[in-house]
Amino acid sequence: MTQAPPGHPRPTPLLVLDVVGLTPRLLDHMPRLKTLGQAGSRAPLGTVLPAVTCAAQSTFLTGTHPGEHGIVGNGWYFRELGDVLLWRQHNGLVAGDKLWDAARRAHPGYTVANICWWYAMGADTDITVTPRPVYYADGRKEPDCYTRPAALHDELTDELGTFPLFHFWGPGADLVSSQWIIDATRHVNRTRGPDLTLCYLPHLDYDLQRFGPDDPRSHQAAADLDAALAPLLDDAGAEGRTVVALSEYGITRADRPVDINRALRRAGFLDVHTQDGMEYLDPMASRAFAVADHQIAHVYVRRPEDLAAVRAVLAELPGVGQLLDDEGKKAHHLDHPRSGELVAVAEPDAWFTYYYWLDDARAPDFAQLVEIHRKPGYDPAELFMDPLDPYVKVKAAGALARKKLGMRYRMAVVPLDPSPVSGSHGRLPASDDEGPLIICSTPHAFPGRVAATEVKSLLLALAGLPDTA
């Protein structure tokens, strides 16, 4: 931890836990975090539209809305590239004054560790740990992580094993990845002692989307994560760290998939091109298409004269709750050039698929893979193995055997039927019980409800630093 200049107190060290999907209802299954809030502080936390990871985290760290920092979702259509890209990692995509910039103005030498929060690469933090597979020249993808300083990579791998990428997302996603992140955070705090540690814990994201928030398996996931957090919270107490736990969104019951791109294709707005019998979205040729992102979809309309007709098609599509035009986007602080000409918001029990093909036999081969960078939209079906394929486990075992032999392999196990998905997010919450919350180990830390745009200033205040923005 940094030393304070003469005459100035040392900043209070912070541990900020992003407990994805945490809501007041789930907190009842997490006794350790619940006790932390009872002894300290707890308040409802406002989120942003879209209520998704990349947009919410960027708001927490900049104190601005998506219309200002530019992160309008987990991905968008890069008009200058003619391509849909999700889950980019470079911090240069996030505009605005970051939390660590403000902290260093107030206290030069302030040190920050980012353990798996998004847009970690290229950020001006002192310590970085983020998932980063090895992409071999023969097409294989193997688990790994990126770290700065570079030496931290081998430290963590030697102590904890390789970053468990296939437990971080996909059909095998489970507590193993969050446990690795917790252990990595403990290692960094113990060996580097940063003033601010950001720790991302994705475990609740999985079973809440698989089974819905009220399923006993989701409640057990909450209890398991709470138990795994105990050693990290004990460390924080021993180190004199103030602990803040917050969430980006709440996951609600949503089991009605909406094929927004298929509707646009049937209406003649979306184009595809075909290779080897497989259909690929052609965003540059399409008059309109959607980038589906949970319960939000950015709809890109190439010609202004098509806007009214596209709106009419989507207004009649069951499951579409709102269509935001320029005025609607401005009202929701989503008026940024990266946003679609229209933004569709799903009804509460619905969510948007990315599917654009009309015949599963014409689906691209990546559709049945865990392939977050090639799909032109978010695909929660990646959390499942295809329940309609009686040989799916045999196929998976065969692929793993090829993998262990160092051969190329395809883990084609993801269903093309989205019906198993039971939970989603992205809309603004209907109530505080379904929305995110913020917890602090310090009593009286919050005067009441906290807005997402207030988190940056709040963290600076908890560190004992002024917000000089």
Secondary structure, DSSP 4 states (H G I P E B T S, - for coil): -PPPPTTSPPPPPEEEEEETT--HHHHTT-HHHHHHHHHSEEEEB---SS-SHHHHHHHHHHSS-HHHH---SSEEEETTTTEEEES--BGGGS-S--HHHHHHHHSTT--EEEES-SS-BT-S-SEEEEE--EE-TTS-EE--EEEESTHHHHHHHHHH-S--HHHHSSTT-SHHHHHHHHHHHHHHHHHT--SEEEEEE-THHHHHHHH-TTSHHHHHHHHHHHHHHHHHHHHHHHHT-EEEEE-S---EE--EEE-HHHHHHHTT---EEEETTEEEE-TTT-SEEEEEETTEEEEEES-GGGHHHHHHHHHTSTTEEEEE-HHHHHHTT---TTS-SEEEEE-TTEEE-----SSGGGS-GGGGS--TTTSSS--GGGGS--TT-TTHHHHHHHHHHHHHTT---------S--TT--EE--SPPSSGGGS-EEEESSTT--SS-B-GGGHHHHHHHHHT-----
